[in-house]
Amino acid sequence: MPVGYLTDVETRQEERGKGYGRCVREAAIRWMRALALLHGITDFYPKFGYIGVDSAVFSPVYLF
């Protein structure tokens, strides 16, 4: 089953409060929604459409 998630988004201190994290999160949600990858559960992120997983795969992406 295809899954998608966003984790460990970090913003440089001098760039915080400018909406970059929100922009990345919203773009990821639009992309995952287009692929029908969103299913909500409890806690904070489900209101954005995320699900819990038992394992993690890390792939760094540097946008700036």
C-alpha positions as CSV (number, residue, x, y, z in Angstrom):
1,M,0.0,0.0,0.0
2,P,1.5,3.4,-0.9
3,V,2.1,5.7,2.0
4,G,3.4,9.2,2.4
5,Y,4.5,11.3,5.4
6,L,6.4,14.3,6.3
7,T,8.7,14.3,9.4
8,D,11.4,16.3,11.1
9,V,11.0,19.6,9.2
10,E,13.5,22.0,10.5
11,T,13.8,25.8,9.8
12,R,16.9,27.8,10.5
13,Q,16.3,30.0,13.5
14,E,16.7,33.3,11.5
15,E,14.0,32.0,9.0
16,R,11.4,30.9,11.6
17,G,8.0,32.6,11.7
18,K,8.0,33.2,7.9
19,G,5.7,30.4,7.0
20,Y,8.3,28.1,5.4
21,G,7.3,25.1,7.5
22,R,3.6,25.6,6.8
23,C,4.3,26.0,3.1
24,V,6.3,22.7,3.0
25,R,3.6,20.9,5.0
26,E,0.7,22.2,2.8
27,A,2.6,21.3,-0.4
28,A,3.2,17.8,0.9
29,I,-0.4,17.4,1.9
30,R,-1.6,18.6,-1.6
31,W,0.8,16.1,-3.2
32,M,-0.2,13.2,-1.0
33,R,-3.9,14.0,-1.3
34,A,-3.6,14.0,-5.1
35,L,-2.2,10.4,-4.8
36,A,-4.9,9.5,-2.2
37,L,-2.2,8.8,0.5
38,L,-3.9,10.5,3.4
39,H,-5.7,8.7,6.3
40,G,-6.1,10.3,9.7
41,I,-5.7,8.9,13.2
42,T,-5.3,10.4,16.8
43,D,-2.9,13.1,18.0
44,F,-1.7,16.3,16.3
45,Y,-1.0,15.6,12.6
46,P,-4.1,13.6,11.7
47,K,-6.0,16.9,11.3
48,F,-3.6,17.5,8.4
49,G,-4.3,14.0,7.1
50,Y,-1.3,12.0,8.4
51,I,-1.3,8.4,9.7
52,G,1.0,6.7,12.3
53,V,3.6,4.1,11.2
54,D,5.7,1.6,13.1
55,S,9.0,2.3,11.2
56,A,10.7,5.2,9.6
57,V,12.8,5.7,6.4
58,F,14.9,8.9,6.3
59,S,15.7,10.7,3.1
60,P,17.1,14.3,3.6
61,V,15.9,16.9,1.2
62,Y,17.4,20.4,1.3
63,L,15.3,23.1,-0.2
64,F,17.3,26.1,0.8
